[in-house]
Amino acid sequence: MTKPSEFYFPCPRTITYCTQCANPLARIIPPDDNRVRDVCLQCGAVHYQNPRNVVGIVPIWENKILLCKRAIEPRANTWTLPAGFMELKESTSEGALREADEEAGIAGVELGQLFTLIDVPNAGQVHIYYLAKVTDPALNPGPESLEAAYFDFDAIPWDNLSFRTVSSTIEHFLADHQRGQFDIHYYSLNENL
């Protein structure tokens, strides 16, 4: 019996055994497909691996941006926008609001428009951020955050931000805020997060 892990993480993308019948998997191109997949030759199940969606918000209160200090790996002790993996049976906007509640414990927030849509092919992820107006600034960070705090736009901790998707989203926000018009930004980050 193994002892409980002190650090939990998403399981690797490759799997060895079929989740339907527990037989070993083969890596083949199934008929009528064009990619190598994990396939069970016993029951016929194809185990597709698709990008994971990360959903979050850019929460603003009185010309300040809300950031959370990560309590978990990867990149513990760095600042991030409230965001996380989307769950099954929720929309991207529902997931973004759930993550904001879980990570920052925001008492009140109004979700705005889609703001950034970022492909991160090397990580097998897509990051989606919405603009958000904080209507009640009270915070109650959850266990994934060491703290949550509002930062003046000129006091953002650039050298201690968690991911490139976070810093690029904030860069787009500040540029759009400066010109007084918010657009939807779609781009790809091919380097590591």
C-alpha positions in Angstrom: 0.0 0.0 0.0 1.4 3.4 -1.0 1.1 6.4 1.3 -1.1 9.3 0.2 0.7 11.8 -2.0 1.5 15.2 -0.6 1.2 16.6 -4.1 -1.5 15.6 -6.6 -1.2 16.4 -10.3 -3.1 15.6 -13.6 -2.2 12.1 -14.7 0.1 11.7 -17.8 -1.5 11.8 -21.2 -0.4 8.3 -22.1 -2.2 5.4 -20.6 -1.4 1.7 -20.7 -4.7 -0.1 -20.0 -8.2 0.4 -21.4 -10.5 2.2 -19.0 -13.4 0.1 -20.3 -12.1 -3.4 -20.0 -8.6 -3.1 -18.5 -6.8 -4.8 -21.4 -3.5 -3.4 -22.6 -3.7 -0.7 -25.2 -2.1 -0.6 -28.7 -0.9 2.6 -30.3 -2.3 2.5 -33.9 -4.1 4.6 -36.4 -7.7 3.4 -36.2 -9.6 2.8 -39.4 -11.0 6.1 -40.9 -8.7 8.2 -38.6 -5.5 10.0 -39.4 -3.6 10.0 -36.1 -2.0 7.4 -33.8 -4.4 6.8 -30.9 -4.5 4.5 -27.8 -6.8 1.8 -28.9 -8.1 -1.3 -27.2 -7.9 -4.3 -29.6 -10.1 -6.3 -27.2 -13.2 -4.1 -26.9 -12.6 -1.5 -29.6 -12.5 1.6 -27.3 -10.5 4.5 -28.7 -8.9 6.7 -26.0 -8.8 10.2 -27.5 -6.5 12.7 -26.0 -7.7 16.3 -26.4 -6.5 19.7 -25.2 -7.5 20.7 -21.7 -9.3 24.0 -21.3 -8.2 26.5 -18.7 -10.9 29.1 -17.9 -10.6 32.3 -15.9 -11.3 36.0 -15.5 -9.6 39.3 -15.5 -11.3 40.8 -12.4 -11.2 44.6 -12.0 -12.3 46.7 -9.1 -11.8 50.5 -9.0 -9.0 50.4 -11.6 -7.2 47.6 -9.7 -6.7 44.0 -10.9 -7.2 41.0 -8.7 -4.5 38.4 -8.6 -4.1 35.2 -6.5 -0.8 33.9 -5.1 -0.6 30.2 -6.0 -0.4 27.7 -3.1 0.0 24.7 -5.4 2.4 23.5 -8.1 3.2 24.2 -10.8 4.6 27.7 -9.9 3.6 27.9 -6.3 4.3 31.4 -4.7 3.7 33.2 -8.0 0.8 35.5 -8.9 -1.9 34.5 -11.3 -5.3 35.5 -12.5 -8.1 33.4 -11.0 -8.3 30.4 -13.4 -8.2 26.7 -13.6 -9.3 23.6 -15.5 -12.8 23.5 -16.9 -15.0 20.7 -15.5 -17.3 18.5 -17.4 -20.9 19.7 -17.8 -20.1 23.4 -17.3 -19.7 26.2 -19.8 -16.5 28.2 -20.1 -18.2 31.1 -18.4 -19.5 28.9 -15.6 -16.1 27.4 -15.1 -14.4 30.8 -15.1 -16.8 32.1 -12.3 -16.4 28.8 -10.3 -12.6 29.1 -10.5 -12.8 32.8 -9.4 -14.9 31.7 -6.4 -12.6 28.8 -5.5 -9.3 30.7 -5.8 -10.2 34.2 -4.7 -13.5 33.8 -2.9 -14.8 36.9 -4.7 -18.0 38.0 -3.1 -19.5 39.6 -6.2 -18.5 39.6 -9.8 -20.2 40.5 -13.1 -18.8 38.5 -16.0 -18.0 40.5 -19.1 -17.0 39.7 -22.7 -14.6 37.0 -23.8 -11.2 38.6 -23.8 -8.3 36.2 -24.6 -8.4 32.8 -26.3 -4.9 31.4 -26.2 -3.7 28.1 -27.8 -0.9 26.5 -25.9 -0.1 23.5 -28.1 3.1 22.4 -26.2 1.1 22.0 -23.0 -2.0 20.5 -24.8 -4.1 23.3 -23.4 -6.4 26.2 -24.5 -6.6 29.2 -22.1 -9.8 31.3 -22.1 -10.2 34.5 -20.1 -13.2 36.8 -19.7 -13.3 40.4 -18.5 -15.0 40.8 -15.2 -16.2 43.6 -13.0 -15.9 43.0 -9.3 -19.1 44.3 -7.6 -18.1 43.4 -4.0 -14.4 43.5 -3.3 -14.5 41.1 -0.3 -12.1 38.2 -0.8 -11.9 34.7 0.9 -9.1 32.8 -0.9 -9.5 29.0 -1.1 -6.9 26.3 -0.4 -5.2 26.7 -3.9 -4.3 30.3 -3.1 -1.9 31.6 -0.4 -3.6 35.0 -0.7 -5.6 37.2 -3.1 -5.0 40.9 -3.5 -5.9 43.9 -5.7 -3.0 45.6 -7.5 -2.9 49.1 -9.0 -2.1 48.8 -12.7 1.3 50.3 -12.2 2.1 47.8 -9.3 1.5 44.5 -11.0 4.3 42.0 -9.9 5.5 41.3 -13.5 8.6 39.4 -12.3 6.5 37.1 -10.2 3.6 36.2 -12.5 2.9 32.4 -12.9 2.4 31.8 -16.6 3.0 33.5 -20.0 -0.8 33.2 -20.7 -1.4 35.3 -17.6 1.2 38.0 -18.3 0.1 38.3 -22.0 -3.6 38.6 -21.0 -2.7 41.4 -18.5 -0.6 43.1 -21.2 -3.6 43.0 -23.6 -5.9 44.3 -20.9 -3.6 47.3 -20.0 -3.2 48.2 -23.7 -7.0 48.0 -24.4 -7.7 49.9 -21.2 -5.3 52.7 -22.3 -7.1 53.1 -25.6 -10.6 52.7 -24.1 -11.7 49.8 -26.2 -11.6 46.1 -25.4 -11.2 43.6 -28.2 -11.1 39.8 -28.2 -7.5 38.6 -28.5 -6.8 35.2 -30.1 -3.2 34.0 -30.4 -0.9 31.0 -29.9 2.0 30.6 -27.5 4.2 27.8 -28.8 6.8 28.1 -26.0 6.3 26.7 -22.6 3.7 28.2 -20.4 
